[in-house]
Amino acid sequence: MRKVEKKTAEKYFKIRTILVVICLLIGFSVSYGVAAFADVIYETGATILGMPAHYYMGAQGAVVTFVVLLFANAIISDRVDKAFGIDEKANVRISGNSSDH
Amino acid sequence: MDQQSLVSLTLILLTFALYIGISVYNRAKVTSDFYVASRGIPPVWNGMAIGGDWMSAASFIGMAGTVMILGYDGLAYIMGWTGGYLLLTFLLAPQLRKYGRFTVPEFIGDRFDSNAARLVAAIATIIISFTYIIGQLSGSGVVIGRLLNLPASTGVMIGVVVIAIYASLGGMKGVTWTQVAQYLILIVAYIIPIVFMSLQVTGNPFPWLTYGNIVSELGAIDRELGISEYFAPFSESSKMQFLALLFTLMFGTAALPHVIVRFYTVTTMKAARWSGAWALLFIALLYLSAPAYAAFSRFIIMTQVVGQPLDDLPGWTESWINTGLLEITDSGGDGTLNWQDLVINPDIVVMATPEIANLGLFVVGLVAAGAMAAALSTAGGLLITISSSFAHDIYYRLLKPDATDNKRLQAGRIAIVLSTIAAGVIALDPPGVITQIIAWAFALAGGTFFPVLFLGVWWRRMNAAGALAGMLGGLGVTLTYIFLSMAGITIFGIQDTGAGLIGVTANLILVIVVSLMTPPPAQKLQDEVTDLRYPEQMTYRDGEVWMNDGTDD
């Protein structure tokens, strides 16, 4: 065991929190945000892939964005962990020892 | 029995044999096999199992039909049921995994050090999962009933027996690998018909790229008929109801105990994040296809059925009229079929598509087997969750903490069989249509659990009193609102299916207010919550963070 600097530990948590907040903000704006203005977008007559833009966002755009956000989160989080010297093998070993309550 | 029934039945029996074979091979030997598959499932496979667990009879059979009938307003289901995984993977799953328990009630009981909270959570889990499983069983009843020309009730009983056999044998370990197989079967069965339909209608085998023009054409057809355009927003409800429904589905998904428990089966927080990402990718394959189904089916109905003479309708309509899922009246009295004369049950769209597109015996059978896979995989996961609430949370953690591993395993199996029978009996005469029953389960799950779990892993100061007030208050408010709105009393025009918005808000306020009015939880409990900020290798203890690098203390 070695002590982690308070600053380093706080920085780790802060980076992870910012990542979560940004991703959720994007996720909410493509779903709730677009739905809240669906009637306005409908009036403009804009289209994506041949269908009205508000319909496209509900049927495809939002879902594809969600998938991209989740993979981006998994990849970025792995990089953050690596930058802070976290070894996934050690994680597996540690969680394996304490899993059964 | 005609040739079609024979082909479909053979395919379904083959898949049943496969599921039972898998669960015999992966028979649970100890309780950690039974509840969390020994926490050894790799993220990609867990993602696939989550996909099977998640995509229910309602997703497979009902969703495309719902979108077809509701138009834009049906898209709340598409965004809500996928967006839940965003909340789950960002806000709950990794933290809950690091906390390391078997069930959701166990997390709540231990996090707040309160057996009262454990009991409330266990009972709420049982109620929610029960509501949900009734939807699955009536779903499998529709399929079997249609297939064998039996009443749906006989179909329900057959589904019940199959599920009880394989879930009680394999436990979570068996259910995980059957869910992987069921995912593969259901996604292939869902995508094949839509690819052929896209080829027939547009000449392009990629429905996801081509149905956009069909959507626009549908709007033009609707304008001509003088009905509201297919893609016009909020034509079937209000904007507020749409947003409330979207909220209910999204937050409910993130708080469903049978979905959360799947994240307990992986090894680490990192694996939980990757599981979430893979799960949503696999789920999205179906959810991106449903609006295409909706558009193509509606296009075919609009161009080949509507406007035809009543005595010269396409052959496939007859068998569905016989099941009562399609009704035709002749209100105009002019012998031709108007759109207004058609009453279409959302459940038939996917099941009838292969017949409408004339895809032949094998594809019709495949779709039937896929629908069964969707119903069974979700029911399997739900049964594990219900039985773990009885056998692990109530029997082992509350009543008999000294029970041996064998006794606990036996208790789990008995609980599964009993809950299957009970759910089967209720599903014989289910209240309301499938989608509606399921939408209630989401309102109840979100209203009872989401704020409690979310603040439980992120807010140290939250205590047992707050958790109890949140769960009981949230559940009470949600149930009350569902019944009030059914009776016609609503706030902002939010209907019963959007009750989650009211329930989650009430729960959140109760947790914060009651926690702050009562003493803070013990320091040890608070430290455990701080510890969830860091990966497994980092531990929070006595105000310091420690890195476990293999050296001794």
Interface residues (C-beta under 8 A of the other chain):
Chain A: M1 R2 K3 V4 K6 T8 A9 Y12 F13 R16 V20 C23 L24 G27 S31 Y32 A35 A36 A38 D39 Y42 T47 I48 L49 G50 M51 P52 H54 Y55 Y56 G58 A59 Q60 A62 V63 V64 F66 V67 L69 L70 F71 N73 A74 S77 D78 D81 G85 I86 D87 E88 A90 N91 V92 I94 S95 G96 S98 S99 D100 H101
Chain B: S32 V36 R39 V67 Y72 L75 A76 I78 M79 T82 G83 Y85 L86 L87 T89 F90 L91 R97 K98 G100 R101 F102 E106 D110 W208 L209 Y211 G212 N213 V215 S216 G219 F231 A232 P233 F234 K239 F242 L243 L246 F247 M250 T267 T268 M269 K270 R273 W274 G276 A277 L280 L281 A284 Y287 L288 P291 R533 Y534 P535 E536 Q537 M538 T539 Y540 E544 V545 W546 M547 N548 D549 G550 T551 D552 D553
